[in-house]
């Protein structure tokens, strides 16, 4: 399945155009007043992908929100539904296990900005895929795409119905399950060689669900020296994933 979404922002739009195949049914809206090198690159990329380019007036973009949100460009695009086809997950398991890679599971991350930020971090650090449950998640929306700075175009995203079943299947493929929690009992620096791995990032409000935590081989915590007792989910994800990917 595919959903029509408006993707806002110059960098997310350019990244999606560069990553996509021909998209004759897409449409790029560009403000009449938008100029500069990146606008030229966006228009050129759109034409190469057979995307219709439509100059639009100020009133059109005013309806889309503040200029800081859209930056004078918007792409109406068929965004792939992250739901895997029958062999999608099996293929991802095989590829990631073969290279002793890392998959990132988002457990109850409902804030689209956190979801987008974690996807961006996972892609930048070289993770193989991001797993998003169908329930209690933000899904892949235009807000997530923008927060990811276009990273959703460059990393495989799979949507699952049941977290426990996914983790059981991951273990069958040789993955270690690494959870994150304030009450974790494992030192983060010692986990760099525990691969392939599924790293679970729980919500900043309630963390991982109990049944999810019970599936973990290790639960790590980030030692904090300041007066703040917890970190934003996307910040915590960045610290944990960097340590695991580069130890």
Secondary structure, DSSP 8 states (H G I E B T S, - for coil): -EEEEEEESHHHHHHHHHHS---TT-EEEEETT--SHHHHHHHHHHHHTT-EEEEE-HHHHHTT--HHHHTTEEEEEEEE--B--TTHHHHHHHHHHHTT-EEEEEES---HHHHHHHHHHHHHHT-SEEEEESSSS--S-HHHHHHTTTGGGTSEEEEES-HHHHHHHHHHTT-EEEEE-TT--EEGGGGTT--SEEEEEEBTTTBS-HHHHHT-SEEEE----SS-----HHHHHHHHHHHHHH-
